[in-house]
Amino acid sequence: MAFNLKKVLKALLLSSSQPLAIKDIQATFTRFHDQGSLPLHEAGEGAAPPAPGEGAVSAAPPAPAQEEPAEVVTEAPEDAELYRDVPSLVTATQIREVMDEIAVEMRAADDGLLLIEGSNGYRVVTHPRFARWVRILRAEPPPVKLSQSSVETLAIVAYRQPVTRGEIETIRGVSAEAGVNKLLERELIYVVGRAELPGRPIQYGTTDRFLEFVGIKSVDELPASDVLSSRQIDEWLANAMNPSKLSDTDMGLSDEQLPLEGAAAGGGETPTQT
C-alpha cells in the first residue's frame, strides 16, 4: 500500500492549534527520517535495575544467563500507508495540491469545517454559519461591525501603507483620529514607525489579523484600484499638503495689469491732472 500523504496532513492539521506552514510540514518529514536512522535503544538501555543496596544479596534466584531482557518498543509503525515508503522529500507543490484536495473535500462534506490558507499557513476553521454556536460556547458577545468611516480609513491604510494620520485626513477630508483608534483597538492596523517628515508623525500599516479579516494571504492580493495610480495619488497628496499660491489666471481673472500695479512696476506715482 502506497504512502497516504493526505491522511498524514489531515492528522497534522487537526493536531495543531496554530497555522501549519509548508516549512513546518517539511520539517516534520525530515525529523521522521532522522528518527528512523537512530537505534531504538542506546547502549546499556534495558538492563536489569541495580540491587536495592550496595553489596546486598537478593533473595530471588538469579535469572538464567541465556535469558535477555525483552526490548520494549514504544511505537510500532505497522500501518503501511502511514509509516512505510515515506518520501524523503515532500515538495511545496505536492503539499499545496493535497491541501487543495482536502479543502474541496471538507467543503463538499458540509460538516461545518473548512480548510483555509492564511498568511502564516494552513488551518482548519469552523464555517461562518456556526459562528453563533461558537460565541455561545466561549461566552463572547457578537462582533461589532466597522463603521463606514472606519472602513474608509482601513482601505486607505491598506492601499497606502505606511501612511500617517495626516495623509489619511487629507485624503478623506475629515478627522481620522476616531477611525484610527478603533482600528488599533481591533488589531487591524499597527504602528509601523515614524515618517521622515517634520514632527516625525506616526505611520500605520495593516496586521495579519487584517489579512484574515478580508480573507487574503498578503496585501498583494488586494484588488487593483482602477481610479488613480499610486503616482497620481502621491502627486495629489503632495499638492494637497503643500498648496501653491493661486494666480489671477488660475482664478479665471484677466491677466491685464491694473493701473496701480503698472505704476508700482515703473517705480513712480500715477500722475494726476490739475
C-alpha positions in Angstrom: 0.0 0.0 0.0 1.4 3.4 -1.0 2.1 6.1 1.5 -1.0 8.3 2.0 0.1 11.9 2.3 -3.5 13.2 2.5 -4.2 11.3 5.7 -1.0 12.4 7.4 -1.6 16.1 6.5 -5.2 15.8 7.9 -3.8 14.5 11.2 -1.2 17.2 11.4 -3.8 19.9 10.7 -6.2 18.6 13.4 -3.4 18.2 15.9 -2.0 21.8 15.6 -3.6 24.7 17.4 -1.6 27.1 15.2 -1.5 27.7 11.4 0.6 25.0 9.8 3.1 26.4 7.3 4.6 24.3 4.5 8.1 24.6 6.0 6.7 23.1 9.3 5.3 20.1 7.4 8.6 19.6 5.5 10.5 19.8 8.8 8.2 17.1 10.2 9.1 14.7 7.4 12.8 15.5 8.0 12.5 14.6 11.7 10.7 11.4 10.8 13.6 10.2 8.7 16.2 11.4 11.3 14.4 9.4 14.0 14.2 6.3 11.7 18.0 6.3 11.3 18.6 6.2 15.1 18.9 2.9 17.0 15.8 2.1 19.1 17.9 1.7 22.3 21.1 3.2 23.3 23.9 1.0 24.7 23.1 -0.3 28.1 19.4 0.6 27.9 17.0 -2.1 29.0 19.5 -3.6 31.6 18.2 -5.0 34.8 17.8 -2.5 37.7 20.6 -2.5 40.3 20.2 -4.3 43.7 18.4 -2.4 46.5 21.6 -1.9 48.4 25.3 -2.0 47.5 26.7 -5.5 48.1 23.3 -6.8 49.2 22.3 -10.3 48.3 18.9 -10.6 46.5 16.7 -13.3 47.9 15.4 -14.1 44.4 17.3 -16.6 42.3 19.4 -15.1 39.5 18.0 -15.2 36.1 19.4 -17.7 33.7 22.4 -16.4 31.7 20.8 -17.2 28.4 17.8 -15.0 29.0 18.0 -11.4 27.9 15.7 -8.5 28.9 12.9 -8.1 26.5 13.0 -4.9 24.4 10.1 -2.6 24.7 9.1 -0.9 21.5 7.1 2.2 22.4 5.8 2.8 18.8 5.2 0.1 16.3 4.8 1.6 12.8 2.6 -1.2 11.5 0.3 0.9 9.3 1.8 0.7 5.8 0.0 3.8 4.4 1.3 6.0 7.2 4.8 4.8 8.0 6.2 2.9 5.1 7.7 4.2 1.9 7.6 7.7 3.3 9.2 10.0 0.8 12.4 11.7 1.9 11.4 14.9 0.2 7.9 16.4 0.0 7.8 19.4 -2.2 5.8 22.6 -1.5 3.8 21.9 -4.8 2.8 18.4 -3.5 1.7 19.8 -0.2 -0.4 22.6 -1.8 -2.0 20.1 -4.2 -3.0 17.8 -1.4 -4.2 20.7 0.8 -6.4 21.9 -2.1 -7.9 18.4 -2.3 -8.6 18.4 1.5 -10.2 21.8 1.2 -12.5 20.7 -1.6 -13.5 17.5 0.4 -14.2 19.5 3.5 -16.4 22.0 1.7 -18.3 19.2 -0.1 -18.8 17.3 3.1 -20.6 20.3 4.6 -19.7 19.2 8.2 -19.1 22.7 9.4 -15.3 22.6 8.9 -13.2 24.5 6.3 -9.5 24.5 5.4 -8.1 27.9 4.7 -4.7 29.2 3.9 -3.7 32.4 5.7 -0.5 34.4 5.8 1.0 32.1 8.3 -0.1 28.7 6.9 -3.0 26.3 6.7 -5.5 25.7 9.4 -8.9 24.1 9.9 -11.7 26.5 11.0 -15.4 26.4 11.6 -17.8 27.6 8.9 -19.0 31.2 9.5 -22.6 29.9 9.7 -21.7 28.2 13.0 -20.3 31.4 14.5 -23.2 31.9 16.8 -22.7 28.5 18.4 -19.0 29.2 18.9 -19.7 32.5 20.5 -22.2 30.9 22.9 -19.6 28.3 23.8 -17.0 30.9 24.5 -19.5 33.3 26.1 -18.4 36.0 23.7 -20.5 39.0 22.5 -21.4 39.4 18.9 -18.7 41.1 16.9 -19.0 44.9 16.4 -19.2 45.9 12.8 -16.9 48.6 11.5 -18.5 51.9 10.7 -18.3 53.3 7.2 -15.7 55.8 8.5 -13.5 53.0 9.9 -13.9 51.0 6.6 -12.7 54.0 4.6 -9.8 54.6 6.9 -8.8 50.9 6.8 -8.9 50.9 3.0 -6.6 53.9 2.9 -4.1 52.3 5.3 -4.2 49.0 3.3 -3.5 50.7 0.0 -1.2 53.5 1.1 0.8 51.8 3.9 2.9 53.0 5.6 0.7 56.1 5.9 0.4 58.9 8.5 -2.8 60.1 10.1 -2.3 63.5 8.4 -2.3 61.8 5.0 -5.4 59.8 5.9 -7.2 63.1 6.9 -6.0 64.8 3.7 -7.5 62.0 1.5 -10.8 61.7 3.5 -11.2 65.4 4.3 -12.2 64.8 7.9 -10.5 63.9 11.2 -9.3 60.3 11.3 -8.5 60.0 15.0 -11.6 58.0 15.9 -11.2 55.6 13.0 -7.5 55.0 13.6 -8.1 54.4 17.3 -10.9 51.9 16.6 -8.7 50.0 14.1 -5.9 49.9 16.5 -8.2 48.5 19.2 -9.5 45.8 16.8 -5.8 45.0 15.9 -6.4 45.5 12.2 -3.7 48.1 12.0 -0.5 48.8 14.0 2.2 51.4 14.3 4.9 50.8 11.7 7.3 53.6 12.6 7.7 57.3 12.1 7.8 59.2 8.8 10.9 61.3 7.8 8.8 64.4 7.9 8.7 67.5 10.2 7.4 66.3 13.6 8.2 62.6 12.8 4.5 61.6 12.5 3.5 58.0 13.3 3.0 55.7 10.3 0.4 52.9 10.3 0.1 49.6 8.4 -2.1 46.5 8.4 -1.7 43.4 10.5 -2.0 39.7 9.9 -5.4 39.9 11.5 -6.4 42.3 8.7 -5.5 39.6 6.2 -7.7 37.1 8.0 -10.4 39.7 8.2 -10.6 40.2 4.4 -9.6 36.6 3.6 -6.3 37.1 1.7 -2.8 35.9 2.3 -1.0 39.1 1.5 -1.8 42.7 0.6 -0.6 42.0 -2.9 -3.9 40.1 -3.4 -5.9 43.3 -2.8 -7.9 44.2 -5.9 -6.1 46.8 -8.0 -7.5 50.3 -7.9 -8.8 51.4 -11.3 -9.4 55.0 -10.2 -6.0 56.5 -9.6 -2.5 55.1 -9.8 -0.1 55.3 -6.9 1.9 58.0 -8.6 -1.2 60.2 -9.2 -2.2 59.8 -5.5 1.4 60.8 -4.4 1.3 63.9 -6.6 -2.2 64.8 -5.4 -1.2 64.3 -1.7 1.9 66.5 -2.2 -0.1 69.3 -3.8 -2.9 69.0 -1.2 -0.5 69.1 1.8 1.7 71.9 0.2 -0.8 74.1 -1.8 0.8 76.6 -4.2 -0.3 80.2 -4.4 -3.1 80.7 -7.0 -2.6 83.4 -9.5 -5.3 85.6 -11.1 -5.1 83.4 -14.2 -5.8 80.3 -12.1 -8.8 82.0 -10.6 -10.2 82.9 -14.1 -9.3 86.6 -13.9 -7.9 88.8 -16.6 -4.1 88.9 -16.8 -4.1 92.6 -17.5 -2.2 94.9 -15.1 -4.1 97.3 -13.0 -3.0 101.0 -13.0 -1.6 100.8 -9.6 0.4 97.6 -10.5 1.7 99.3 -13.6 2.8 102.3 -11.5 4.5 100.1 -9.0 6.3 98.3 -11.8 7.5 101.7 -13.2 8.8 102.8 -9.8 6.8 106.1 -9.9 3.4 107.5 -8.8 0.5 107.9 -11.1 0.3 111.5 -12.4 -2.8 113.5 -11.5 -4.5 116.1 -13.7 -4.6 119.7 -12.5 
